[in-house]
Amino acid sequence: LCENSEDEALFRATQMALNDQLLPEERERLISFLEREIRAYNKDAAFNLAVLYWRVPAMQDIEKAMDLLQKCWRDGVPRAFVGLAKLLMSDGRNLPGATPDAIVKLLQDGFAAGAIEAAWLIAKLHLDGAYVKKDDYEAFKWLFIAGRRGHGGGGGVGGLRGSAPAQEHVPPLARMTAAGHRMVNRPNA
C-alpha cells in the first residue's frame, strides 16, 4: 500500500481498514478522503481504495476494485499490474478478462514497469504450473531476478509491510538452491 513515507497516516488508516479495526463511520471517512485524493490525481489513493474494495469484507465490491485497478493500470502504476493479475487469479477469476495469457501479460508488463513482485509471481506460476506450463528452470530464473531486485517473497499487493520472513514464502526449488544444492544445467529444448 502507501509506499511513500509521507503517507504514513494514510498507510496506517488503510492498514486498520484491512484488519477490520475501523468503525463503519471511520471507514466512510477514509473512503471519502481517498475519493477526494483520487480526484486530485493521487494514484496511491486510487490503488489503496481499490485494495480496500477488494480485501475488506465489509466494503467488498469487486467491480469497484477492478475499475480502480484498471484506472491505476492505465496511469502506469506498476503495482496495479500485479494487483489486476492477482484479482483476476482470485475473486475475479470468472470475469471475461481472466485468461492465462492476460494474467501473464499483466505480470510481465508490471515487471517491465518496475513491479518487482511481478517477477516473484511469474516464478510462482511457473513453479505451480498455474496459468503457464510448469517449468522449474523458468521459475528459478524469475525467482532469481526477483531476489536480485530485492523481493524477499510474500507480502505485496493486498499484503502489508512487515510480512513474514522470506524463507517462509520461498518456493522449494529456491530453498534447495539456498541450502547449497547444485542446479543441473537445463538441456537445450
VOZA-481107 format. One record per residue (C-alpha): residue in three letters; x, y, z; residue number from 0; chain. Coordinates in steps of 0.5 Angstrom, whole numbers, plus 500, padded with zeros to 3 digits. Layout:
<r><code>ALA</code><u>X</u><v>Y</v><w>Z</w><pos>NUM</pos><unit>A</unit></r>
...
END
This chain:
<r><code>LEU</code><u>500</u><v>500</v><w>500</w><pos>0</pos><unit>A</unit></r>
<r><code>CYS</code><u>502</u><v>507</v><w>501</w><pos>1</pos><unit>A</unit></r>
<r><code>GLU</code><u>510</u><v>506</v><w>500</w><pos>2</pos><unit>A</unit></r>
<r><code>ASN</code><u>511</u><v>514</v><w>500</w><pos>3</pos><unit>A</unit></r>
<r><code>SER</code><u>514</u><v>516</v><w>507</w><pos>4</pos><unit>A</unit></r>
<r><code>GLU</code><u>510</u><v>522</v><w>507</w><pos>5</pos><unit>A</unit></r>
<r><code>ASP</code><u>503</u><v>518</v><w>507</w><pos>6</pos><unit>A</unit></r>
<r><code>GLU</code><u>505</u><v>514</v><w>514</w><pos>7</pos><unit>A</unit></r>
<r><code>ALA</code><u>498</u><v>516</v><w>517</w><pos>8</pos><unit>A</unit></r>
<r><code>LEU</code><u>494</u><v>514</v><w>510</w><pos>9</pos><unit>A</unit></r>
<r><code>PHE</code><u>498</u><v>508</v><w>511</w><pos>10</pos><unit>A</unit></r>
<r><code>ARG</code><u>496</u><v>506</v><w>518</w><pos>11</pos><unit>A</unit></r>
<r><code>ALA</code><u>489</u><v>508</v><w>517</w><pos>12</pos><unit>A</unit></r>
<r><code>THR</code><u>489</u><v>503</v><w>511</w><pos>13</pos><unit>A</unit></r>
<r><code>GLN</code><u>492</u><v>498</v><w>515</w><pos>14</pos><unit>A</unit></r>
<r><code>MET</code><u>487</u><v>499</v><w>520</w><pos>15</pos><unit>A</unit></r>
<r><code>ALA</code><u>481</u><v>498</v><w>515</w><pos>16</pos><unit>A</unit></r>
<r><code>LEU</code><u>484</u><v>492</v><w>512</w><pos>17</pos><unit>A</unit></r>
<r><code>ASN</code><u>485</u><v>489</v><w>519</w><pos>18</pos><unit>A</unit></r>
<r><code>ASP</code><u>478</u><v>491</v><w>521</w><pos>19</pos><unit>A</unit></r>
<r><code>GLN</code><u>480</u><v>496</v><w>526</w><pos>20</pos><unit>A</unit></r>
<r><code>LEU</code><u>476</u><v>502</v><w>524</w><pos>21</pos><unit>A</unit></r>
<r><code>LEU</code><u>469</u><v>503</v><w>526</w><pos>22</pos><unit>A</unit></r>
<r><code>PRO</code><u>464</u><v>504</v><w>520</w><pos>23</pos><unit>A</unit></r>
<r><code>GLU</code><u>464</u><v>512</v><w>520</w><pos>24</pos><unit>A</unit></r>
<r><code>GLU</code><u>471</u><v>512</v><w>520</w><pos>25</pos><unit>A</unit></r>
<r><code>ARG</code><u>471</u><v>507</v><w>514</w><pos>26</pos><unit>A</unit></r>
<r><code>GLU</code><u>467</u><v>512</v><w>511</w><pos>27</pos><unit>A</unit></r>
<r><code>ARG</code><u>471</u><v>518</v><w>512</w><pos>28</pos><unit>A</unit></r>
<r><code>LEU</code><u>477</u><v>514</v><w>510</w><pos>29</pos><unit>A</unit></r>
<r><code>ILE</code><u>473</u><v>513</v><w>503</w><pos>30</pos><unit>A</unit></r>
<r><code>SER</code><u>471</u><v>520</v><w>503</w><pos>31</pos><unit>A</unit></r>
<r><code>PHE</code><u>478</u><v>522</v><w>504</w><pos>32</pos><unit>A</unit></r>
<r><code>LEU</code><u>481</u><v>517</v><w>499</w><pos>33</pos><unit>A</unit></r>
<r><code>GLU</code><u>476</u><v>519</v><w>493</w><pos>34</pos><unit>A</unit></r>
<r><code>ARG</code><u>478</u><v>527</v><w>494</w><pos>35</pos><unit>A</unit></r>
<r><code>GLU</code><u>485</u><v>525</v><w>493</w><pos>36</pos><unit>A</unit></r>
<r><code>ILE</code><u>483</u><v>521</v><w>487</w><pos>37</pos><unit>A</unit></r>
<r><code>ARG</code><u>480</u><v>527</v><w>484</w><pos>38</pos><unit>A</unit></r>
<r><code>ALA</code><u>487</u><v>531</v><w>486</w><pos>39</pos><unit>A</unit></r>
<r><code>TYR</code><u>490</u><v>525</v><w>482</w><pos>40</pos><unit>A</unit></r>
<r><code>ASN</code><u>493</u><v>522</v><w>487</w><pos>41</pos><unit>A</unit></r>
<r><code>LYS</code><u>495</u><v>515</v><w>484</w><pos>42</pos><unit>A</unit></r>
<r><code>ASP</code><u>497</u><v>512</v><w>491</w><pos>43</pos><unit>A</unit></r>
<r><code>ALA</code><u>490</u><v>514</v><w>494</w><pos>44</pos><unit>A</unit></r>
<r><code>ALA</code><u>487</u><v>510</v><w>488</w><pos>45</pos><unit>A</unit></r>
<r><code>PHE</code><u>491</u><v>504</v><w>489</w><pos>46</pos><unit>A</unit></r>
<r><code>ASN</code><u>489</u><v>504</v><w>496</w><pos>47</pos><unit>A</unit></r>
<r><code>LEU</code><u>482</u><v>505</v><w>495</w><pos>48</pos><unit>A</unit></r>
<r><code>ALA</code><u>482</u><v>499</v><w>490</w><pos>49</pos><unit>A</unit></r>
<r><code>VAL</code><u>485</u><v>494</v><w>495</w><pos>50</pos><unit>A</unit></r>
<r><code>LEU</code><u>480</u><v>496</v><w>501</w><pos>51</pos><unit>A</unit></r>
<r><code>TYR</code><u>474</u><v>495</v><w>496</w><pos>52</pos><unit>A</unit></r>
<r><code>TRP</code><u>478</u><v>488</v><w>494</w><pos>53</pos><unit>A</unit></r>
<r><code>ARG</code><u>480</u><v>486</v><w>501</w><pos>54</pos><unit>A</unit></r>
<r><code>VAL</code><u>476</u><v>489</v><w>506</w><pos>55</pos><unit>A</unit></r>
<r><code>PRO</code><u>470</u><v>484</v><w>507</w><pos>56</pos><unit>A</unit></r>
<r><code>ALA</code><u>465</u><v>490</v><w>510</w><pos>57</pos><unit>A</unit></r>
<r><code>MET</code><u>467</u><v>494</v><w>504</w><pos>58</pos><unit>A</unit></r>
<r><code>GLN</code><u>468</u><v>489</v><w>498</w><pos>59</pos><unit>A</unit></r>
<r><code>ASP</code><u>466</u><v>491</v><w>492</w><pos>60</pos><unit>A</unit></r>
<r><code>ILE</code><u>470</u><v>487</v><w>486</w><pos>61</pos><unit>A</unit></r>
<r><code>GLU</code><u>467</u><v>492</v><w>481</w><pos>62</pos><unit>A</unit></r>
<r><code>LYS</code><u>470</u><v>498</v><w>484</w><pos>63</pos><unit>A</unit></r>
<r><code>ALA</code><u>476</u><v>495</v><w>486</w><pos>64</pos><unit>A</unit></r>
<r><code>MET</code><u>477</u><v>493</v><w>478</w><pos>65</pos><unit>A</unit></r>
<r><code>ASP</code><u>475</u><v>500</v><w>476</w><pos>66</pos><unit>A</unit></r>
<r><code>LEU</code><u>480</u><v>503</v><w>480</w><pos>67</pos><unit>A</unit></r>
<r><code>LEU</code><u>486</u><v>498</v><w>479</w><pos>68</pos><unit>A</unit></r>
<r><code>GLN</code><u>485</u><v>499</v><w>471</w><pos>69</pos><unit>A</unit></r>
<r><code>LYS</code><u>485</u><v>506</v><w>472</w><pos>70</pos><unit>A</unit></r>
<r><code>CYS</code><u>492</u><v>506</v><w>476</w><pos>71</pos><unit>A</unit></r>
<r><code>TRP</code><u>494</u><v>501</v><w>471</w><pos>72</pos><unit>A</unit></r>
<r><code>ARG</code><u>492</u><v>506</v><w>465</w><pos>73</pos><unit>A</unit></r>
<r><code>ASP</code><u>496</u><v>511</v><w>469</w><pos>74</pos><unit>A</unit></r>
<r><code>GLY</code><u>502</u><v>507</v><w>469</w><pos>75</pos><unit>A</unit></r>
<r><code>VAL</code><u>502</u><v>505</v><w>477</w><pos>76</pos><unit>A</unit></r>
<r><code>PRO</code><u>507</u><v>499</v><w>477</w><pos>77</pos><unit>A</unit></r>
<r><code>ARG</code><u>503</u><v>496</v><w>483</w><pos>78</pos><unit>A</unit></r>
<r><code>ALA</code><u>497</u><v>496</v><w>479</w><pos>79</pos><unit>A</unit></r>
<r><code>PHE</code><u>499</u><v>491</v><w>474</w><pos>80</pos><unit>A</unit></r>
<r><code>VAL</code><u>501</u><v>486</v><w>480</w><pos>81</pos><unit>A</unit></r>
<r><code>GLY</code><u>494</u><v>488</v><w>483</w><pos>82</pos><unit>A</unit></r>
<r><code>LEU</code><u>490</u><v>487</v><w>477</w><pos>83</pos><unit>A</unit></r>
<r><code>ALA</code><u>493</u><v>480</v><w>476</w><pos>84</pos><unit>A</unit></r>
<r><code>LYS</code><u>492</u><v>478</v><w>483</w><pos>85</pos><unit>A</unit></r>
<r><code>LEU</code><u>485</u><v>480</v><w>483</w><pos>86</pos><unit>A</unit></r>
<r><code>LEU</code><u>484</u><v>476</v><w>476</w><pos>87</pos><unit>A</unit></r>
<r><code>MET</code><u>487</u><v>470</v><w>479</w><pos>88</pos><unit>A</unit></r>
<r><code>SER</code><u>483</u><v>470</v><w>485</w><pos>89</pos><unit>A</unit></r>
<r><code>ASP</code><u>476</u><v>474</v><w>486</w><pos>90</pos><unit>A</unit></r>
<r><code>GLY</code><u>476</u><v>476</v><w>479</w><pos>91</pos><unit>A</unit></r>
<r><code>ARG</code><u>477</u><v>469</v><w>476</w><pos>92</pos><unit>A</unit></r>
<r><code>ASN</code><u>470</u><v>469</v><w>473</w><pos>93</pos><unit>A</unit></r>
<r><code>LEU</code><u>471</u><v>476</v><w>469</w><pos>94</pos><unit>A</unit></r>
<r><code>PRO</code><u>472</u><v>476</v><w>462</w><pos>95</pos><unit>A</unit></r>
<r><code>GLY</code><u>479</u><v>478</v><w>462</w><pos>96</pos><unit>A</unit></r>
<r><code>ALA</code><u>481</u><v>473</v><w>467</w><pos>97</pos><unit>A</unit></r>
<r><code>THR</code><u>485</u><v>469</v><w>462</w><pos>98</pos><unit>A</unit></r>
<r><code>PRO</code><u>492</u><v>466</v><w>463</w><pos>99</pos><unit>A</unit></r>
<r><code>ASP</code><u>495</u><v>470</v><w>457</w><pos>100</pos><unit>A</unit></r>
<r><code>ALA</code><u>492</u><v>476</v><w>460</w><pos>101</pos><unit>A</unit></r>
<r><code>ILE</code><u>495</u><v>475</v><w>467</w><pos>102</pos><unit>A</unit></r>
<r><code>VAL</code><u>502</u><v>473</v><w>465</w><pos>103</pos><unit>A</unit></r>
<r><code>LYS</code><u>502</u><v>479</v><w>460</w><pos>104</pos><unit>A</unit></r>
<r><code>LEU</code><u>500</u><v>484</v><w>466</w><pos>105</pos><unit>A</unit></r>
<r><code>LEU</code><u>505</u><v>481</v><w>471</w><pos>106</pos><unit>A</unit></r>
<r><code>GLN</code><u>511</u><v>481</v><w>465</w><pos>107</pos><unit>A</unit></r>
<r><code>ASP</code><u>509</u><v>489</v><w>464</w><pos>108</pos><unit>A</unit></r>
<r><code>GLY</code><u>508</u><v>490</v><w>471</w><pos>109</pos><unit>A</unit></r>
<r><code>PHE</code><u>515</u><v>488</v><w>472</w><pos>110</pos><unit>A</unit></r>
<r><code>ALA</code><u>518</u><v>492</v><w>466</w><pos>111</pos><unit>A</unit></r>
<r><code>ALA</code><u>514</u><v>498</v><w>469</w><pos>112</pos><unit>A</unit></r>
<r><code>GLY</code><u>518</u><v>497</v><w>476</w><pos>113</pos><unit>A</unit></r>
<r><code>ALA</code><u>514</u><v>492</v><w>480</w><pos>114</pos><unit>A</unit></r>
<r><code>ILE</code><u>519</u><v>487</v><w>483</w><pos>115</pos><unit>A</unit></r>
<r><code>GLU</code><u>513</u><v>483</v><w>486</w><pos>116</pos><unit>A</unit></r>
<r><code>ALA</code><u>511</u><v>481</v><w>479</w><pos>117</pos><unit>A</unit></r>
<r><code>ALA</code><u>518</u><v>477</v><w>478</w><pos>118</pos><unit>A</unit></r>
<r><code>TRP</code><u>516</u><v>473</v><w>484</w><pos>119</pos><unit>A</unit></r>
<r><code>LEU</code><u>509</u><v>472</v><w>482</w><pos>120</pos><unit>A</unit></r>
<r><code>ILE</code><u>512</u><v>469</v><w>475</w><pos>121</pos><unit>A</unit></r>
<r><code>ALA</code><u>516</u><v>465</v><w>478</w><pos>122</pos><unit>A</unit></r>
<r><code>LYS</code><u>511</u><v>462</v><w>483</w><pos>123</pos><unit>A</unit></r>
<r><code>LEU</code><u>506</u><v>461</v><w>477</w><pos>124</pos><unit>A</unit></r>
<r><code>HIS</code><u>512</u><v>457</v><w>473</w><pos>125</pos><unit>A</unit></r>
<r><code>LEU</code><u>513</u><v>453</v><w>479</w><pos>126</pos><unit>A</unit></r>
<r><code>ASP</code><u>506</u><v>451</v><w>481</w><pos>127</pos><unit>A</unit></r>
<r><code>GLY</code><u>504</u><v>450</v><w>473</w><pos>128</pos><unit>A</unit></r>
<r><code>ALA</code><u>499</u><v>455</v><w>474</w><pos>129</pos><unit>A</unit></r>
<r><code>TYR</code><u>497</u><v>460</v><w>468</w><pos>130</pos><unit>A</unit></r>
<r><code>VAL</code><u>503</u><v>457</v><w>465</w><pos>131</pos><unit>A</unit></r>
<r><code>LYS</code><u>507</u><v>451</v><w>463</w><pos>132</pos><unit>A</unit></r>
<r><code>LYS</code><u>510</u><v>448</v><w>470</w><pos>133</pos><unit>A</unit></r>
<r><code>ASP</code><u>518</u><v>450</v><w>469</w><pos>134</pos><unit>A</unit></r>
<r><code>ASP</code><u>523</u><v>449</v><w>474</w><pos>135</pos><unit>A</unit></r>
<r><code>TYR</code><u>528</u><v>453</v><w>470</w><pos>136</pos><unit>A</unit></r>
<r><code>GLU</code><u>524</u><v>459</v><w>469</w><pos>137</pos><unit>A</unit></r>
<r><code>ALA</code><u>521</u><v>459</v><w>476</w><pos>138</pos><unit>A</unit></r>
<r><code>PHE</code><u>528</u><v>459</v><w>478</w><pos>139</pos><unit>A</unit></r>
<r><code>LYS</code><u>530</u><v>465</v><w>473</w><pos>140</pos><unit>A</unit></r>
<r><code>TRP</code><u>525</u><v>469</v><w>475</w><pos>141</pos><unit>A</unit></r>
<r><code>LEU</code><u>526</u><v>468</v><w>483</w><pos>142</pos><unit>A</unit></r>
<r><code>PHE</code><u>533</u><v>470</v><w>482</w><pos>143</pos><unit>A</unit></r>
<r><code>ILE</code><u>531</u><v>476</v><w>478</w><pos>144</pos><unit>A</unit></r>
<r><code>ALA</code><u>526</u><v>478</v><w>484</w><pos>145</pos><unit>A</unit></r>
<r><code>GLY</code><u>531</u><v>476</v><w>489</w><pos>146</pos><unit>A</unit></r>
<r><code>ARG</code><u>537</u><v>480</v><w>486</w><pos>147</pos><unit>A</unit></r>
<r><code>ARG</code><u>532</u><v>486</v><w>485</w><pos>148</pos><unit>A</unit></r>
<r><code>GLY</code><u>530</u><v>486</v><w>493</w><pos>149</pos><unit>A</unit></r>
<r><code>HIS</code><u>524</u><v>482</v><w>493</w><pos>150</pos><unit>A</unit></r>
<r><code>GLY</code><u>524</u><v>477</v><w>499</w><pos>151</pos><unit>A</unit></r>
<r><code>GLY</code><u>518</u><v>473</v><w>497</w><pos>152</pos><unit>A</unit></r>
<r><code>GLY</code><u>511</u><v>474</v><w>500</w><pos>153</pos><unit>A</unit></r>
<r><code>GLY</code><u>507</u><v>481</v><w>502</w><pos>154</pos><unit>A</unit></r>
<r><code>GLY</code><u>506</u><v>485</v><w>496</w><pos>155</pos><unit>A</unit></r>
<r><code>VAL</code><u>499</u><v>488</v><w>494</w><pos>156</pos><unit>A</unit></r>
<r><code>GLY</code><u>494</u><v>487</v><w>499</w><pos>157</pos><unit>A</unit></r>
<r><code>GLY</code><u>499</u><v>485</v><w>504</w><pos>158</pos><unit>A</unit></r>
<r><code>LEU</code><u>503</u><v>490</v><w>508</w><pos>159</pos><unit>A</unit></r>
<r><code>ARG</code><u>510</u><v>492</v><w>510</w><pos>160</pos><unit>A</unit></r>
<r><code>GLY</code><u>513</u><v>488</v><w>515</w><pos>161</pos><unit>A</unit></r>
<r><code>SER</code><u>511</u><v>481</v><w>512</w><pos>162</pos><unit>A</unit></r>
<r><code>ALA</code><u>513</u><v>474</v><w>515</w><pos>163</pos><unit>A</unit></r>
<r><code>PRO</code><u>521</u><v>473</v><w>513</w><pos>164</pos><unit>A</unit></r>
<r><code>ALA</code><u>522</u><v>471</v><w>506</w><pos>165</pos><unit>A</unit></r>
<r><code>GLN</code><u>524</u><v>464</v><w>508</w><pos>166</pos><unit>A</unit></r>
<r><code>GLU</code><u>517</u><v>462</v><w>510</w><pos>167</pos><unit>A</unit></r>
<r><code>HIS</code><u>515</u><v>464</v><w>503</w><pos>168</pos><unit>A</unit></r>
<r><code>VAL</code><u>521</u><v>462</v><w>498</w><pos>169</pos><unit>A</unit></r>
<r><code>PRO</code><u>519</u><v>456</v><w>494</w><pos>170</pos><unit>A</unit></r>
<r><code>PRO</code><u>522</u><v>449</v><w>495</w><pos>171</pos><unit>A</unit></r>
<r><code>LEU</code><u>527</u><v>450</v><w>489</w><pos>172</pos><unit>A</unit></r>
<r><code>ALA</code><u>530</u><v>456</v><w>492</w><pos>173</pos><unit>A</unit></r>
<r><code>ARG</code><u>530</u><v>453</v><w>499</w><pos>174</pos><unit>A</unit></r>
<r><code>MET</code><u>534</u><v>448</v><w>496</w><pos>175</pos><unit>A</unit></r>
<r><code>THR</code><u>539</u><v>453</v><w>492</w><pos>176</pos><unit>A</unit></r>
<r><code>ALA</code><u>540</u><v>457</v><w>498</w><pos>177</pos><unit>A</unit></r>
<r><code>ALA</code><u>542</u><v>451</v><w>502</w><pos>178</pos><unit>A</unit></r>
<r><code>GLY</code><u>547</u><v>449</v><w>497</w><pos>179</pos><unit>A</unit></r>
<r><code>HIS</code><u>544</u><v>444</v><w>493</w><pos>180</pos><unit>A</unit></r>
<r><code>ARG</code><u>547</u><v>445</v><w>486</w><pos>181</pos><unit>A</unit></r>
<r><code>MET</code><u>543</u><v>446</v><w>480</w><pos>182</pos><unit>A</unit></r>
<r><code>VAL</code><u>544</u><v>442</v><w>474</w><pos>183</pos><unit>A</unit></r>
<r><code>ASN</code><u>544</u><v>445</v><w>467</w><pos>184</pos><unit>A</unit></r>
<r><code>ARG</code><u>538</u><v>445</v><w>463</w><pos>185</pos><unit>A</unit></r>
<r><code>PRO</code><u>539</u><v>442</v><w>457</w><pos>186</pos><unit>A</unit></r>
<r><code>ASN</code><u>537</u><v>445</v><w>451</w><pos>187</pos><unit>A</unit></r>
<r><code>ALA</code><u>530</u><v>444</v><w>449</w><pos>188</pos><unit>A</unit></r>
END
